[in-house]
Amino acid sequence: MEFTLLDAMRPIVDRLNAFDRARELDAFAEQVLEQRSDAFEGVAGAQALSAARGIARHVIPELKEIPALADMLCDRLAEEPAPAVRLAIAVSLAYLVNPEDYLSDDLSACYGYVDDLAVLWAMLGTTVLVYNPASAFGRYGEGPSGFVGTAVSRIRTCSMCVPSRVAGALQGAMAELMTIVQAFQFWPEEMVNARTRELIENPYVRVEVPPPAPGQPTVLRTPGPETFSLPRGGVGYSDDGLLAYQFEDGGQIAL
C-alpha cells in the first residue's frame, strides 16, 4: 500500500515534536563526535565534548523547526497559485520523507535529519530566487532576499554536522535538485500539475527533468552551489582562545 505525502510526513513530524532538546543534547553531541570525527583534530577530551555540545546547541533548534516548516509548506501546497512553486514544494517535502538519503533517519537524537534539512532549505531558497513567490514563505525572512539569507544561514549551520564522507555527494544532490526546481518553469502547466499530484499520492516517485523543449535554455541560471553550499571546516580556537567551529571560507561560529 502506498502512502500519501502527508501520511508519510506525519511520523517524522511526530518524532521531531517529541524530540527533547535538553534530554537528547549529549546523545546528539556523541553523534557529532562520531560522524564528524575529522572536525576535531585540533581538540580532544573534555574540550572536544564541549565543542560537540556547542555544535548540538546550534543545530538541534534547526531540526526542531522542521515540523513548523513542514506545516507551513503543506499550507502553501494547498494555497499556492503558481503551479511551478507548488511542484517545488511537493518535491521538497518528498525529499524530507524519503528514507533513502545520505544519513539514516534511524540515527539517534534525530541526527539523521540533518541532510534532509540542508536539502530542504536549498530547494526552498532556490524556489524563492527563481520564482519570487509573493509571500516568500512568511516568517522566514523579510521578502525574497531575507528568505534566501535565512536559507544560506541555516544550511551553513547544518553543514557542521554533515559527515565528510557524504558531503560531496550531498552537495551534488542539492545541485541536481536545485536544477530540477528551476526547470519546472519550462514545463507545460499540465505536466507540472500532473507531477505535483503524483508526488502527493506517492512521495517516493523520482522526479526527473525531461529533454529540453525547442527554444528552452540548456544551461539554467543556477543560484547554487556557490549560494547554497555546504562549507567544510573544523573545531579550533578563536583569537580570544575560545572554542569555535571555523569554516574554510574564513567564517566561524562560537561554540
Buried (B, 14 or more C-beta within 10 A) or exposed (E): EEBEBBEBBEEBBEBBEEBEBEEBBBBBBBBBBEBBEEBBEBBEEEBBBBBBBBBBBBBBEBBBBBBBBBEBBBEBBEEBEBBBBBBBBBBBBBBBBBEEBBBEBEBEBBBBBBBBBBBBBBBBBBBBBBBEBEBBBEEBBEEBEEBBBBBBEBBBBBBBBBBEEBBEEBBEBBBEBBBBBBBBBBBEEEBBBEBBEBBBEBBBEEBEBEEEEEEEEEEBEBBBBEBBBBBBBBBBBEEEEEBBBBBEEEEBBEB
